[in-house]
Amino acid sequence: MTKTPWLEATSPAFRLMIATSWLAPDSSMNHQELTIRQAIAASPDWAEYIRLVDRHRTPALSWAALKRVPDLNIPEPIQAELKKRSDSCRMLAVKHSLILAEVLKAFNRAAIPVMPLKGPILSFTLYGDIGLRQSHDLDLAVPQEDFFNAQSCLQNQGWRLGVDYFSLSPRQLQSCLLHEHHLGFLQPQGNCLLELHWRNQWEAPSLNSDRWARSIPSIWQGAAHQAMHPIDLVLYLCSHGAGHAWSRAKWLGDMARIHAEGRVDWEAVLLEARRTGQHRALLACPCLLQDVYGLPLPVLRGNPWKDMPSLLIDKPSSSLKDPKEPVVHSVMAALPGLLSRYRYNRMVHSQRTWRETVAELAHCRVDFRVLRLPDRLFWAYVPLRPILWFWRRVLRRGPTGESFNSDSSPVSSAPPSSSPSHRS
């Protein structure tokens, strides 16, 4: 493991955040301890460090990593702040773990296959501790054909649709199933969000069946569920991280742990990634692990990185160093960033056809609330899309996402009659 110029050019506080954004296995503990000591010796701005820990959502990981290194010179008030954040993260993880078990048991009773994504189960898988990874919600995947049954199961438990969702006509719901990937629900008490996925946002729909076929029957607190095959888990984490331009260190830290422990058969994962068009998202990850954590590149036949577009590394490197979450202030100010993001997405998800991309751009669920057209006029949303976008973003100066108050009426749980098996 070596130092990297990219990391050396950052502030001591940022270097310390990176060093504590994962929990190194025994084989890499000495390297992690050295990077932590070096960053602290450089007199980091502790207020900046705490802001970065919050920004990258690593409170429990950072505190656990610091506690493993003896005799560190950390001011007492900073230790208290970090411990408070870590305790809060752990308490939330315990609550989510209990809620997850109840939801899984309800799905078991309804005979609905379910696959947890990330969350406390991933934290336990990677670290043997459910409380180390911070998660603000629960993510569950179900097969497309079981989506409506799963929705009804959640609603029977008292879960209600989140504020970003609203009643949809059959044609509008069909469009959502084709172009979106999850539906958000709130716990009865309103303090836990659950996202019910019917597909992976960054994959072709046909890959869902392959993932379910390879999944592994598992048990979590007495409840049955399907766990991803190790190859699919690596591809999912890399596609998820790349889809967000690796803007949070905790996502890269997960892969650092997996890579440093030798859990990845990189040749086998790359073979599957090439078959499914996810190879660029996969190959960018080891390059970032080398630049950010100093981990060695995996040994692979040939040189699979020779044609890697530099933007796939430059964009995440810039996103990681951004001290704040990206905020769009105006249309003109956002235009360069939007164009860069579009180019990046086209490169990292090269398996998507232009037809799929254009179809996704033509769909916007918020338009269904702004203008409630009957299903017989659903086709009019496409030519009206630029006008509705201009009205929201310029005249109303709203955000790109859900910019209006939504009603709490549920999405229809009956399949639209015109939908062919509701395939996305």
For each residue, the residues with C-beta under 8 A, 3 or more apart:
1: 28 31 293 294 295 296
2: 294
3: 7 8 294
4: 7 8 290 291 292 294
5: 8 9
6: 9 10 291 292 317
7: 3 4 10 15 18 291 292 294
8: 3 4 5 15
9: 5 6
10: 6 7 14 15 18 321
11: 14 15 44 45 48
12: 15 16 39 40 42 43 44 45
13: 16 17 39 44 45 46 48 49 52
14: 10 11 17 18 48 52 321
15: 7 8 10 11 12 18 19 35 38 39 42 44
16: 12 13 19 20 36 39 40 44 49
17: 13 14 20 21 49 52 53 56 58 62 249
18: 7 10 14 15 21 35 249 292 293
19: 15 16 32 35 36 39 65
20: 16 17 36 53 58 61 62 65 66
21: 17 18 56 58 61 62 249 250 252 253
22: 32 61 65 252 253 254 256 257 293
23: 61 64 65 68 127 132 257
24: 27 28 29 31 32 65 256 257 260
25: 28 29 257 260 261
26: 29
27: 24 260 261
28: 1 24 25 31 32 260 295
29: 24 25 26 32 33 68
30: 33 34
31: 1 24 28 34 35 294
32: 19 22 24 28 29 35 36 65
33: 29 30 36 37 68 69
34: 30 31 37 38
35: 15 18 19 31 32 38 39 294
36: 16 19 20 32 33 39 40 65 66 69 72
37: 33 34 40 41 69 72
38: 15 34 35 41 42
39: 12 13 15 16 19 35 36 42 44
40: 12 16 36 37 43 44 72 73 74
41: 37 38
42: 12 15 38 39
43: 12 40
44: 11 12 13 15 16 39 40 48 49
45: 11 12 13 48 49
46: 13 49 50 74 75 78
47: 50 51
48: 11 13 14 44 45 51 52 323
49: 13 16 17 44 45 46 52 53 78
50: 46 47 53 54 78 81 82 85
51: 47 48 54 55 323
52: 13 14 17 48 49 55 56 323
53: 17 20 49 50 56 58 59 62 82 85
54: 50 51 57 59 85
55: 51 52 248 323 324 325
56: 17 21 52 53 248 249 250
57: 54 134 248 250
58: 17 20 21 53 61 62 134 249 250 253
59: 53 54 62 63 82 85 86 88 89 134
60: 63 64 85 86 89 90 93 131 132 133 134
61: 20 21 22 23 58 64 65 132 133 134 250 253
62: 17 20 21 53 58 59 65 66 82 86
63: 59 60 66 67 82 83 85 86
64: 23 60 61 67 68 86 132
65: 19 20 22 23 24 32 36 61 62 68 69
66: 20 36 62 63 69 72 74 82
67: 63 64
68: 23 29 33 64 65
69: 33 36 37 65 66 72
70:
71:
72: 36 37 40 66 69
73: 40
74: 40 46 66 78 79 82
75: 46 78 79
76: 79 80
77: 80 81
78: 46 49 50 74 75 81 82
79: 74 75 76 82 83
80: 76 77 83 84
81: 50 77 78 84 85
82: 50 53 59 62 63 66 74 78 79 85 86
83: 63 79 80 86 87
84: 80 81 87 88
85: 50 53 54 59 60 63 81 82 88 89
86: 59 60 62 63 64 82 83 89 90
87: 83 84 90 91
88: 59 84 85 91 92
89: 59 60 85 86 92 93 131 134
90: 60 86 87 93 94 131
91: 87 88 94 95
92: 88 89 95 96 134 135 136
93: 60 89 90 96 97 120 123 130 131 132 133 134 135
94: 90 91 97 98 130 131
95: 91 92 98 99 192
96: 92 93 99 100 119 120 135 138 192
97: 93 94 100 101 120 130 221
98: 94 95 101 102 221
99: 95 96 102 103 138 187 192 194
100: 96 97 103 104 116 119 120 121 138 220 221
101: 97 98 104 105 220 221 222 223
102: 98 99 105 106 157
103: 99 100 106 107 138 140 154 157 194
104: 100 101 107 108 114 116 220 221 223 224 225
105: 101 102 108 109 222 223
106: 102 103 109 110 153 154 156 157
107: 103 104 110 112 113 114 140 142 150 153 223 225
108: 104 105 111 112 223 224
109: 105 106
110: 106 107 149 150 153
111: 108
112: 107 108 142 146 149 150 153
113: 107 142 143 146 212 226
114: 104 107 140 141 142 150 225 226
115: 140 141 142 211 212 215 225 226 227 228
116: 100 104 119 121 122 138 139 140 141 220 225 227
117: 122 139 140 141 197 236
118: 121 122 133 135 139 240
119: 96 100 116 122 123 133 135 138 139
120: 93 96 97 100 123 124 130 131 133 135
121: 100 116 118 124 125 130 220 227
122: 116 117 118 119 125 126 133 254
123: 93 119 120 126 127 129 130 131 132 133 135
124: 120 121 127 128 129 130
125: 121 122
126: 122 123 132 133 254 257 258
127: 23 123 124 132 133 257
128: 124
129: 123 124 132
130: 93 94 97 120 121 123 124
131: 60 89 90 93 94 120 123
132: 23 60 61 64 93 123 126 127 129
133: 60 61 93 118 119 120 122 123 126 127 250 254
134: 57 58 59 60 61 89 92 93 250
135: 92 93 96 118 119 120 123 138
136: 92 193
137: 184 192 193 194 195
138: 96 99 100 103 116 119 135 192 193 194 195
139: 116 117 118 119 182 194 195 197
140: 103 107 114 115 116 117 150 194 195 196 197
141: 114 115 116 117 197 198 199 200
142: 107 112 113 114 115 146 147 150 196 197 198
143: 113 146 147 198 208 212
144: 147 177 198 199 208 421 422 423 424
145: 421 422
146: 112 113 142 143 149 150
147: 142 143 144 150 151 177 196 198 422
148: 151 152 413 414 415
149: 110 112 146 152 153
150: 107 110 112 114 140 142 146 147 153 154 196
151: 147 148 154 155 183 196 411 413
152: 148 149 155 156 413
153: 106 107 110 112 149 150 156 157
154: 103 106 150 151 157 159 185 194 196
155: 151 152 158 159 160 410 413
156: 106 152 153
157: 102 103 106 153 154 188
158: 155 187 188
159: 154 155 185 186 187 188 194
160: 155 185 186 188 408 410
161: 165 166 183 184 185 186 408 409 410 411
162: 165 184 185 186 193
163: 186 402 405 406 408
164: 184 401 402 406
165: 161 162 183 184 406 411
166: 161 368 369 406 407 408 409 411
167: 407 409 410 411 412
168: 172 173 176 365 368 411 412
169: 172 173 368 374 375 378 412
170: 173 174 375 412 414 416 417 418 419
171: 174 175 375 378 416 418
172: 168 169 175 176 365 368 375 378
173: 168 169 170 176 177 411 412 416 419
174: 170 171 177 178 416 418 419 422
175: 171 172 178 179 363 378
176: 168 172 173 179 180 363 365
177: 144 147 173 174 180 198 419 422 424
178: 174 175 359 363 424
179: 175 176 359 360 363 424
180: 176 177 183 363 365
181: 197 198 199 200 201 424
182: 139 195 196 197 198 201
183: 151 161 165 180 195 196 411
184: 137 161 162 164 165 193 194 195 196
185: 154 159 160 161 162 193 194 195 196
186: 159 160 161 162 163 190 192 193 194
187: 99 158 159 190 191 192 193 194
188: 157 158 159 160
189: 192
190: 186 187
191: 187
192: 95 96 99 137 138 186 187 189
193: 136 137 138 162 184 185 186 187
194: 99 103 137 138 139 140 154 159 184 185 186 187
195: 137 138 139 140 182 183 184 185
196: 140 142 147 150 151 154 182 183 184 185
197: 117 139 140 141 142 181 182 200
198: 141 142 143 144 147 177 181 182 424
199: 141 144 181 203 205 208 424
200: 141 181 197 203 207 208 211 236 239
201: 181 182 243
202: 239 240 242 243 278 281 349
203: 199 200 207 208 239 276 278
204: 207 276 277 351 352
205: 199 208 423 424
206: 209 210
207: 200 203 204 210 211 276
208: 143 144 199 200 203 205 211 212
209: 206 212 213
210: 206 207 213 214 276
211: 115 200 207 208 214 215 228 229 232
212: 113 115 143 208 209 215 226
213: 209 210
214: 210 211 228 229 231 232
215: 115 211 212 226 227 228 229 232
216: 226 227 228 229
217: 224 226 227
218: 224 225 226 227
219: 222 223 224 225
220: 100 101 104 116 121 223 225
221: 97 98 100 101 104
222: 101 105 219
223: 101 104 105 107 108 219 220
224: 104 108 217 218 219
225: 104 107 114 115 116 218 219 220
226: 113 114 115 212 215 216 217 218
227: 115 116 121 215 216 217 218
228: 115 211 214 215 216 232 233 236
229: 211 214 215 216 232 233
230: 233 234 263 264 265
231: 214 234 235 265 268 269 272
232: 211 214 215 228 229 235 236
233: 228 229 230 236 237
234: 230 231 237 238 255 258 264 269 282
235: 231 232 238 239 269 272 273 276 278 281 282
236: 117 200 228 232 233 239 240
237: 233 234 240 241 251 254 255 258
238: 234 235 241 242 255 273 278 281 282 284 285
239: 200 202 203 235 236 242 243 278 281
240: 118 202 236 237 243 244 251
241: 237 238 244 246 251 252 255 281 285 316
242: 202 238 239 245 246 280 281 284 285 312 316 348
243: 201 202 239 240 281 345 348 349
244: 240 241 247 248 251 319
245: 242 315 316 319 341 344
246: 241 242 251 252 288 316 319 320
247: 244 316 319 320 322 325 326
248: 55 56 57 244 251 252
249: 17 18 21 56 58 252 253 292 320
250: 21 56 57 58 61 133 134 253 254
251: 237 240 241 244 246 248 254 255
252: 21 22 241 246 248 249 255 256 285 288 289 292 293 320
253: 21 22 58 61 249 250 256 257
254: 22 122 126 133 237 250 251 257 258
255: 234 237 238 241 251 252 258 259 285 289
256: 22 24 252 253 259 260 289 292 293 295
257: 22 23 24 25 126 127 253 254 260 261
258: 126 234 237 254 255 261 263 264
259: 255 256 262 263 264 286 289 295 298
260: 24 25 27 28 256 257 295
261: 25 27 257 258
262: 259
263: 230 258 259
264: 230 234 258 259 269 298
265: 230 231 268 269
266: 269 270 286 298 299 300
267: 270 271 300 301
268: 231 265 271 272
269: 231 234 235 264 265 266 272 273 282
270: 266 267 273 274 279 282 283 300 304
271: 267 268 274 275
272: 231 235 268 269 275 276 278
273: 235 238 269 270 276 277 278 279 281 282 283
274: 270 271 277 279
275: 271 272
276: 203 204 207 210 235 272 273 351
277: 204 273 274 349 350 351 352
278: 202 203 235 238 239 272 273 281 282 351
279: 270 273 274 282 283 304
280: 242 283 284 308 309 312 347 348 349 350
281: 202 235 238 239 241 242 243 273 278 284 285 348 349
282: 234 235 238 269 270 273 278 279 285
283: 270 273 279 280 286 287 304 305 308
284: 238 242 280 281 287 288 308 312 313 316 348
285: 238 241 242 252 255 281 282 288 289
286: 259 266 283 289 290 295 297 298
287: 283 284 290 291 297 305 308 313
288: 246 252 284 285 291 292 313 316 317
289: 252 255 256 259 285 286 292 293 295
290: 4 286 287 293 294 295 296 297
291: 4 6 7 287 288 313 317
292: 4 6 7 18 249 252 256 288 289 320
293: 1 18 22 252 256 289 290
294: 1 2 3 4 7 31 35 290
295: 1 28 256 259 260 286 289 290
296: 1 290
297: 286 287 290 300 305
298: 259 264 266 286
299: 266
300: 266 267 270 297 304
301: 267
302:
303: 306
304: 270 279 283 300
305: 283 287 297 308
306: 303
307:
308: 280 283 284 287 305 312 313
309: 280 312 347
310: 313 314
311: 314 315 340 343 344 347
312: 242 280 284 308 309 315 316 344 347 348
313: 284 287 288 291 308 310 316 317
314: 310 311 317 318
315: 245 311 312 318 319 340 341 344
316: 241 242 245 246 247 284 288 312 313 319 320
317: 6 288 291 313 314 320 321
318: 314 315 321 322
319: 244 245 246 247 315 316 322 326
320: 246 247 249 252 292 316 317
321: 10 14 317 318
322: 247 318 319 325 326
323: 48 51 52 55
324: 55 327
325: 55 247 322
326: 247 319 322 337
327: 324
328: 333 334 337 399 400
329: 333 334
330: 333 334 397
331: 334 335 393 394
332: 335
333: 328 329 330
334: 328 329 330 331 337 338
335: 331 332 338 339
336: 339 340
337: 326 328 334 340 341
338: 334 335 341 342
339: 335 336 342 343
340: 311 315 336 337 343 344
341: 245 315 337 338 344 345
342: 338 339 345 346
343: 311 339 340 346 347
344: 245 311 312 315 340 341 347 348
345: 243 341 342 348 349
346: 342 343 349 350 352 357
347: 280 309 311 312 343 344 350
348: 242 243 280 281 284 312 344 345
349: 202 243 277 280 281 345 346 352
350: 277 280 346 347
351: 204 276 277 278
352: 204 277 346 349 356 357
353: 356 357
354: 357 358
355: 358 359
356: 352 353 359 360
357: 346 352 353 354 360 361
358: 354 355 361 362
359: 178 179 355 356 362 363
360: 179 356 357 363
361: 357 358 385
362: 358 359 381 382 385
363: 175 176 178 179 180 359 360
364: 367 368 381 385 388 389
365: 168 172 176 180 368 369
366: 369 370 388 392 401 402 403 404
367: 364 370 371 381 384 385 388
368: 166 168 169 172 364 365 371 372 373 381
369: 166 365 366 372 404 406
370: 366 367 388 391 392 404
371: 367 368 381 384 388
372: 368 369
373: 368 377 378 380 381
374: 169 377 378
375: 169 170 171 172 378
376:
377: 373 374 380
378: 169 171 172 175 373 374 375 381
379: 382
380: 373 377 383 384
381: 362 364 367 368 371 373 378 384 385 388
382: 362 379 385
383: 380
384: 367 371 380 381 387 388
385: 361 362 364 367 381 382 388 389
386: 389 390
387: 384 390 391
388: 364 366 367 370 371 381 384 385 391 392
389: 364 385 386 392 393
390: 386 387 393 394 395
391: 370 387 388 394 395 396
392: 366 370 388 389 395 396 398 403
393: 331 389 390 396 397 398 400
394: 331 390 391 397
395: 390 391 392
396: 391 392 393 403
397: 330 393 394
398: 392 393 403 404
399: 328 402 403
400: 328 393
401: 164 366
402: 163 164 366 399 406
403: 366 392 396 398 399
404: 366 369 370 398
405: 163
406: 163 164 165 166 369 402
407: 166 167
408: 160 161 163 166
409: 161 166 167
410: 155 160 161 167 413
411: 151 161 165 166 167 168 173 183
412: 167 168 169 170 173 416
413: 148 151 152 155 410
414: 148 170
415: 148 419 422
416: 170 171 173 174 412 419 422
417: 170
418: 170 171 174
419: 170 173 174 177 415 416 422
420: 423
421: 144 145
422: 144 145 147 174 177 415 416 419
423: 144 205 420
424: 144 177 178 179 181 198 199 205
